[in-house]
């Protein structure tokens, strides 16, 4: 390898996450040839100061890279400003960049993949991004790597020529996009245009939607490996992150444990992979919409009762996240049946004959047995309990 791209990490107040990222990064042989830049954001409030101090103390202990530069923000910039400034600064100097956030873990072959792909496609403007993550579609009959039109930013890389096209201007995008062109931004089944409009009206402050929009506008290609080389550490601590949605998209995937040997020569979107990705995105986001409808309907019969979620897999987590976001819903939520979310470990037997004080949401794909149990406890469907996931 003649040229190793610099690595940029964005960190805030999650030292345990950051340690896991660095540990997996150091398992990549190429780290010793790589320049490392870490942007450490300042605390947004006094309560977060100790955690930020822990992160900065740990950053000083990191060794082994070709060089290490830590940028400690004196004021809280937020993720959006940090990423735009950090990526722009580094890519301007080096011409290419590998971008990581502090809640990722990496394959031992992540840097090999990124650097080889950055070298191979550096002179073709059609390829705008190298993606390390992957969603849980059937890949048995797909090539080891392929091109897609969908952008994901959970471990990625790009070149100066591509990043120079990036604009975060929601007002201009709204003004210049004909209504009959909006569908291009929502192709994958999730409402990218809604995110852009949320930035337009100030209810969301993000950057990634506009990077995706830039790729759409320029008909860009994104390289994917059919097995992920980067994955997110799932919890509720991220910025602009819906943990349950990411969990559902990634399913039971594991990191690639062998080097990527194949890089496509034909600059075309793999239609089979694209079709499957669209379907999974639609399934997950449509399911989230169903959960939202379920919660709206439940609110009409809740009264002053608390909510108990039975089932804490993908469905249960999604319901929980929707409840957290629901407006005018100040109620207690408990999770049952071996849940791993926060500290809710309850015995479902405690729900017996409690329908006057508790409304149950059964969040399971195969719910027949649980429905029988719930009804044996004295609950009536749609009055005292409802089901999502069927």
C-alpha positions, 0 to 999 in steps of 0.5 A: 500500500503506497498511501494510507488514509488518515483516520478521524474519530469523533468522541464525546463522553463515552470512554467505554465505547471509545476504548472498544473502538480503539481496541478493535482499531489496533487489531488492524495491522495498518494502524501503525502506518495511519495518522490519527485525528481525534476530535474531542467535544467539550461538555454540553453541561456540568453533569457531563464534564467528568465523563469528557475528562475521562475521555480526554485522559484516555486519549492521551494514553493511545500509542502506536499510530504513525501520528496522533493529533487530539483536538480538544474543543473548548466549547461544545460543538455538537456532532454535526458541526464537529463532523463537518469541520473535522472531515473538511479539515483533514480531507483538505490536507490529505485528499482522503479520509476514514471517518469513525464515531466512538460507538463503533467496533471494527473488523481486523480487516477494516483498514485494509478494505478502506485503504484498498478501496480508496486507492482503487476508485480514487480516480473515478468520480462516480464512486463517492463513498466506501461503506464499512457497515452492512444491513441484514439482507440475504447475501448468499448469491451476492458478490463479496463487494458491490455498489449501492445507491444508499449511504450509511455512515457507520464507519466510512471513507471518502475523497476530497473531490466527493466531499467538496460537493457536500452542502448542508443547506436545507433552505436551498435544497427545499427551494431547488428540489421540484416536488416530483423529485422528492421520491429520489430521497425516499427511495429506500423506504425511510423518509430522508426528505422528512429529515431534511425538512426537520433540519429546515424548520430547526427541529433536527440538527444533523449532517448525514441526511445532507451527505446522502442527499449530495450522493443522490444529486450526483448519482453517486455510488457507494461500495459495500462489503456483503459482510460488515467491517464496522458495527455500532455498539447498541445502547441509548447514548448516541446522538440522533440515533434510534437504537432499536431501528439500527438493531433491527437493520443489523439483525444477527450479523457479525463482523467480517473475519477475512480480508476483502479480496474482490472489488467490482470493476463494473460501475453499476448498482447491484440491483439484487442487493438494492432490491433487498436493501429497499425491502428491509428498510421498508419493512423496518420503517413501516413496522415503526409506523405501525408501532406509532399507530399502536401507541396512538390507539393505546393512548385512547384507552390508557387513562391513568394506567402505566404501560408494561411491554412484554417482549424486549427483542427488536419489537419491544425495543422499538415500542419502548423508543416510540413511547420515549418519543411520544408527546403528552405521555407521562407514564411509567413504563416497565419491561418484562420477559427477560428485557435487557433495556435499562434496569427493568427486570420484572416477573410477568406474574406481577401483572396478574389481575392488574388491568385496572392499573396496567395496560400491556403491549405485547411486542412479539412476532409469535404472540399466541402463547403470551396472548393466552397468558395475558387473557388468563390474567384477566386482560381484554384485548384492545381494552387492557392489552394490545399486540404489535408484531403479528 
